[in-house]
Structure formats: C-alpha cells, structure tokens
Amino acid sequence: MLERPTPSTPIETPDGPPGFEAMCRTLLSMDVPDGYRAEIIGGNIVMSPWSRGFYMPVMRSARTQLEAHAPEGHIVEIAPFLFTFPSEERAYGPDLYVAAQDAFHTRKRYIDGEALTLVAELTSPSTRDADRDDKVRVYGRAGVPVYLLLDMEEESATVFWAPTEKGYTSHTTVPFGKSLHIPAPFDCELDTGGFGPPAGEEAGQPEGD
C-alpha cells in the first residue's frame, strides 16, 4: 500500500503497547501482494483486495462535494495512507479521509489518527463487517468527528457523529439517491445519486472482493 522500505531502512513505528508496535513494524515491512492492502483490525493484520472500479467515481464525487466544506487547513483525499490509533491498537487505510494538512509534513510511514476530521469507508464483502462494527467503535472512541459509511451491498449511506469514549452517539441512514446531511464541522448536504453499481452488470460475478 505504501512505498516498501529496503532491508537497511529502520522501521519507525508509532508509540503504543508493545504488541501493537510489533504489528506495525511487521505491517510496514510486509511485501503486500499486488491488488491488496493491509490494516491492523481487532489485534490482527488483515489484508483485503483493493476496490472495484465503480468505487472510484463514488469516492471522487464524495471528495468533490466535501472539499468546499472542509475545515481550514484540512485536505480531502483518497490517496492511500495508514492512520494509526495506538490506544485502540488499530491502523486503518480509509477509502477517503479529511485530515489536517500539517500531519503529512513528516517522513514517517504512518499518520496519527488524531489528524482526522472525517473518514469514509466503502464496504465490500471482505471488509463490510469491520467497516460496520470495528471501525465504527474505534473511530468514535478516537474522537473522529464524522464517520461516513457507504454500504455498497445495501446501497445506503450512514453518517455517524458526536463521538464519545463509548463511540458515536448519533447516526442517520439514507438509501443511495437521497441527500445525506453531513454534520459539523462540515454542515453540508451529500448527494448520493449515482453511488450504486453500474447498470448492465450482474452482481455475483467472480471477483477478488
């Protein structure tokens, strides 16, 4: 997912419990197979296939709509980066994120999750459980203001907000095609029209994801 270090490159890991540091060191030195990404979820290093083609216009649409409403000094991106949450012993590579630009002024191979103001995940059969369960809890407890979950199987969009130590306390769900209000610090409407799969292709065809 990221540039792979040479054998002589020291693997710098985020501070955290020894087990988490060890997993980060392993993840950052892994030779991840082409077409896969690696994350730390639930105490394990998990590899999942990259997204299907039609996910790209969905991510670009969400990015374009959110950019005009992002907090000052924050960027909206879909480029792959690893965000770490040491207290939760997690490291995620979200599909789309809004984060403080200053957090990327580093040579480190990971970004502190505290830099995030919004995260968006697009589910797939292999990631859906983690996106709907593990990541909802972790992003909420970590204080990420807004979590946008685009369920590509159910064709629905859910926004979570009001994070607490126990997770998010509020959420709203709409079917694709409807407008979804994205709360502060964005306070905007997200048009989910066109977020569904392309017409004319049957679901259930053999795919890696």
Secondary structure per residue as TSV (DSSP state, phi and psi in degrees):
chain	resnum	aa	ss	phi	psi
A	1	M	-	360.0	-36.2
A	2	L	-	-118.8	170.4
A	3	E	-	-57.0	129.9
A	4	R	-	-84.8	133.5
A	5	P	-	-73.9	152.3
A	6	T	-	-76.3	162.5
A	7	P	T	-56.5	-25.6
A	8	S	T	-89.6	-4.0
A	9	T	S	-81.6	123.0
A	10	P	-	-62.7	139.3
A	11	I	-	-94.8	103.1
A	12	E	-	-87.2	128.1
A	13	T	-	-120.0	156.8
A	14	P	-	-68.9	149.9
A	15	D	S	-63.8	145.7
A	16	G	S	167.6	-175.0
A	17	P	-	-54.4	147.4
A	18	P	H	-53.5	-39.6
A	19	G	H	-64.2	-38.7
A	20	F	H	-68.2	-43.5
A	21	E	H	-58.7	-40.9
A	22	A	H	-65.1	-41.6
A	23	M	H	-65.4	-39.8
A	24	C	H	-62.6	-41.8
A	25	R	H	-61.9	-41.7
A	26	T	H	-66.7	-46.8
A	27	L	H	-59.2	-45.8
A	28	L	H	-71.5	-14.4
A	29	S	H	-106.8	2.0
A	30	M	-	-71.7	146.9
A	31	D	-	-92.9	83.3
A	32	V	-	-69.2	129.9
A	33	P	-	-57.3	146.4
A	34	D	T	-56.8	136.9
A	35	G	T	88.9	4.0
A	36	Y	E	-126.7	158.9
A	37	R	E	-128.3	157.2
A	38	A	E	-121.7	138.1
A	39	E	E	-137.4	164.7
A	40	I	E	-106.1	113.5
A	41	I	E	-132.6	125.4
A	42	G	T	58.8	35.4
A	43	G	T	81.5	9.8
A	44	N	E	-133.0	152.5
A	45	I	E	-84.5	120.6
A	46	V	E	-118.2	128.7
A	47	M	E	-106.1	136.0
A	48	S	E	-136.5	152.5
A	49	P	E	-66.7	153.4
A	50	W	-	-66.9	167.3
A	51	S	-	-69.8	160.4
A	52	R	-	-72.1	160.0
A	53	G	T	-57.2	-42.3
A	54	F	T	-72.3	-7.7
A	55	Y	H	-68.1	-28.3
A	56	M	H	-60.9	-51.7
A	57	P	H	-62.4	-28.7
A	58	V	H	-66.6	-46.8
A	59	M	H	-64.5	-39.5
A	60	R	H	-66.8	-38.8
A	61	S	H	-63.6	-46.9
A	62	A	H	-63.0	-40.6
A	63	R	H	-62.1	-47.9
A	64	T	H	-61.2	-42.0
A	65	Q	H	-68.2	-34.5
A	66	L	H	-82.2	-26.2
A	67	E	H	-56.5	-40.4
A	68	A	T	-69.3	-13.4
A	69	H	T	-117.9	5.0
A	70	A	S	-68.1	145.8
A	71	P	-	-58.6	151.9
A	72	E	T	-58.6	134.8
A	73	G	T	85.2	4.6
A	74	H	E	-111.7	150.2
A	75	I	E	-118.0	150.1
A	76	V	E	-108.3	121.8
A	77	E	E	-141.8	158.2
A	78	I	-	-122.4	2.0
A	79	A	S	-65.1	140.0
A	80	P	-	-70.5	122.8
A	81	F	-	-140.7	152.5
A	82	L	-	-99.1	122.0
A	83	F	E	-107.1	131.9
A	84	T	E	-108.7	147.9
A	85	F	E	-132.2	79.0
A	86	P	G	-56.2	-39.7
A	87	S	G	-65.8	-23.3
A	88	E	G	-100.4	-5.1
A	89	E	T	55.3	48.0
A	90	R	E	-130.8	154.9
A	91	A	E	-147.1	117.5
A	92	Y	E	-118.1	150.7
A	93	G	-	-117.3	82.4
A	94	P	-	-64.5	156.8
A	95	D	S	-69.8	-38.4
A	96	L	E	-145.5	145.4
A	97	Y	E	-152.2	156.3
A	98	V	E	-120.6	124.7
A	99	A	E	-146.6	157.3
A	100	A	E	-62.9	127.2
A	101	Q	G	-61.0	-34.0
A	102	D	G	-60.8	-25.1
A	103	A	G	-65.5	-18.9
A	104	F	G	-93.1	1.5
A	105	H	-	-84.4	67.2
A	106	T	S	-154.0	155.5
A	107	R	S	-90.9	-4.8
A	108	K	-	-67.3	156.2
A	109	R	S	-95.0	12.1
A	110	Y	S	-144.9	159.9
A	111	I	E	-121.4	138.7
A	112	D	E	-65.5	128.5
A	113	G	G	-60.5	-18.7
A	114	E	G	-65.6	-16.1
A	115	A	G	-75.5	-13.9
A	116	L	E	-79.8	138.6
A	117	T	E	-113.6	-19.6
A	118	L	E	-154.0	142.4
A	119	V	E	-130.4	139.7
A	120	A	E	-125.7	132.1
A	121	E	E	-121.5	136.0
A	122	L	E	-105.0	119.6
A	123	T	-	-73.0	158.7
A	124	S	-	-143.5	167.3
A	125	P	T	-54.2	-33.4
A	126	S	T	-84.9	-18.0
A	127	T	T	-114.8	-7.3
A	128	R	H	-58.5	-44.8
A	129	D	H	-61.3	-44.8
A	130	A	I	-66.2	-41.0
A	131	D	I	-64.1	-36.2
A	132	R	I	-90.0	-12.5
A	133	D	I	-124.6	-75.4
A	134	D	I	-56.9	-48.3
A	135	K	H	-72.4	-32.5
A	136	V	H	-59.9	-46.7
A	137	R	H	-65.3	-47.4
A	138	V	H	-68.8	-48.1
A	139	Y	H	-58.8	-39.9
A	140	G	H	-66.3	-48.7
A	141	R	H	-66.2	-28.5
A	142	A	T	-79.2	-8.3
A	143	G	T	87.1	16.6
A	144	V	-	-67.0	120.4
A	145	P	S	-57.1	-39.2
A	146	V	E	-138.0	132.3
A	147	Y	E	-121.8	120.8
A	148	L	E	-105.9	117.0
A	149	L	E	-108.9	113.9
A	150	L	E	-101.3	104.4
A	151	D	E	-84.6	101.4
A	152	M	T	-76.2	-15.6
A	153	E	T	-83.8	-45.2
A	154	E	T	-84.8	-10.5
A	155	E	T	56.2	56.5
A	156	S	E	-141.6	157.9
A	157	A	E	-122.0	130.1
A	158	T	E	-124.2	133.1
A	159	V	E	-113.6	130.9
A	160	F	E	-109.2	140.3
A	161	W	E	-151.5	-178.2
A	162	A	E	61.4	65.5
A	163	P	E	-72.7	146.3
A	164	T	E	-138.4	179.4
A	165	E	T	-63.8	-18.4
A	166	K	T	-100.2	-0.7
A	167	G	E	117.1	-169.2
A	168	Y	E	-74.1	143.4
A	169	T	E	-105.4	-8.1
A	170	S	E	-138.7	146.4
A	171	H	E	-159.0	156.6
A	172	T	E	-138.8	141.0
A	173	T	E	-126.2	137.4
A	174	V	E	-134.6	152.8
A	175	P	E	-73.4	153.3
A	176	F	T	-55.1	139.4
A	177	G	T	107.2	-18.8
A	178	K	S	-97.3	163.8
A	179	S	E	-87.0	138.4
A	180	L	E	-120.8	125.6
A	181	H	E	-77.1	125.8
A	182	I	E	-98.4	117.5
A	183	P	-	-69.2	178.5
A	184	A	T	-56.0	145.9
A	185	P	T	-87.3	15.6
A	186	F	T	-97.3	-48.6
A	187	D	-	50.3	61.7
A	188	C	E	-144.6	171.4
A	189	E	E	-103.5	133.0
A	190	L	E	-104.9	117.8
A	191	D	E	-83.3	116.1
A	192	T	-	-96.7	13.5
A	193	G	T	-60.6	134.3
A	194	G	T	83.4	7.9
A	195	F	-	-81.8	-10.7
A	196	G	S	-79.1	178.3
A	197	P	-	-69.3	158.2
A	198	P	-	-66.6	144.3
A	199	A	T	-71.7	147.8
A	200	G	T	93.1	-4.4
A	201	E	-	-113.2	130.3
A	202	E	-	-79.6	140.5
A	203	A	T	-74.9	157.9
A	204	G	T	89.7	3.0
A	205	Q	-	-67.3	148.2
A	206	P	-	-59.4	124.7
A	207	E	-	-145.7	162.1
A	208	G	-	-75.6	-15.5
A	209	D	-	-135.1	360.0
